[in-house]
Amino acid sequence: MAAVFNVDQKLEALKMEIIRTFDELYQYLSNRRNSLLSRLAKMKEGHDKNVELEEAINQLRISKNQILATMTSNLVGGLLDTMKQTLDRNIEMKMAEKVKVDNLEFIEFRCYSDKIRKTIDEIDLFEIIPEYVRRENPILKVCNFGSGNGELSNPKGMAEDRASNELYICDCSNSRIQVLNTEGKYLRSFGTDHLKEPFGICLSKEEVFVTDQAEESLVKFSLAGQFLKETGSRGNTEGRFTGISGLCHEAGLIYVCDSNVQRIQIFDSNLNLIKEFGYRELKLPKDITVFSDRIYILSRDNNSIHCYNRDCTLQNIIQLTGQDQPMTAANFFTIDKKGNFLITDDTANNIIIFSPQGVMKHILGRGHLYLLNGIVLDNSDNILCVNYSFEDKACFQKY
């Protein structure tokens, strides 16, 4: 008498085989992760961490095709293929917590024996390196130091007109604004009759706003460079400044960091004072930007980002962690599309990238930057920055 084909038994056996396979996979990945953590802990400062890291990460890359082949080998015959489709709808999977190791994020892959949520071909273990890896070295250096056209001396803040792809750079020691394209080619300059030490700069659709540290003033020009208006002087009363620094423009308003008075002053586009905020909450505010309906302020004194609502009430303080040393000369920052903070650190001469939660993720520019200041992201998400290097006088770099 022929044996009876018991569908329930075959289905249960198949289920247990799938569970066993995933249990083995989980154990394998756990062992590899522990090995990786151990290797990362032993890395010494000064080594090329990215090379070692990439080598270690490669050990974690699992071939989905190999795993799928293992699963398929257990699905014998067309009848069991049909059973698998039914099984896939009923079995759940629980996966993945992000584990933060030093300044990088890895995916910890967890499979629980009775919870399988997706089929194996939906699992992606490859995208585990942050988007800024392999961008440590500049793809462009423009080494022009001096006072001529296209030459910079002690550059500070910078801003981009994304409509024209033009960069406006505070050429501080030359008391002017220089306009370059995103390849560092000189276009024009202006402001020598109205600026002494331009520090911060921002743009509206029609105007340029510049902070002058020598005069403690806020100056307005047209995009073509025509002087329009100036306000402010040294002092701590409303409309005056002591330590004027970074600024930004948003929705017709100009937000200006008054660093030593430890406040933000807000002006309209005609440079009329609207209000101030942040006093007793901020410590040495150096730069400011608006992102996703929030106001973010870089506080240099305690390595933090202060986040305010549009009504200027403090929402939270993001502590910046993971860097080797405090950023005592962090003057400028920008925010990418994912909310990561890109901060210029003149202490370590690096661009340091922090997650939206304030955890250091990556470092760019080691060995290439000195006296680093302005930073922007262009339309292609390239990082553009200005600095002064005693060695090669590289004032404009692209990453």
Secondary structure, DSSP 8 states (H G I E B T S, - for coil): ------HHHHHHHHHHHHHHHHHHHHHHHHHHHHHHHHHHHH--TTS-HHHHHHHHHHTT---HHHHHHHHHHT--HHHHHHHHHHHHHH--B---EEEEETTEEEEE---BTTBB-S-GGG---S--S-TTTT-SS-SEEE--BSSSTT-BSSEEEEEEETTTTEEEEEEGGGTEEEEEETT--EEEEE-TTT-SSEEEEEE-SSEEEEEETTTTEEEEEETT--EEEEE--BSSSTT-BSSEEEEEEETTEEEEEETTTTEEEEEETT--EEEEE-TTT-SSEEEEEEETTEEEEEETTTTEEEEE-TTS-EEEEEE-B--SS--TTEEEEEE-TT--EEEEETTTTEEEEE-TTSBEEEEE-TTT-SSEEEEEE-TT--EEEEE--TTT---EEE-
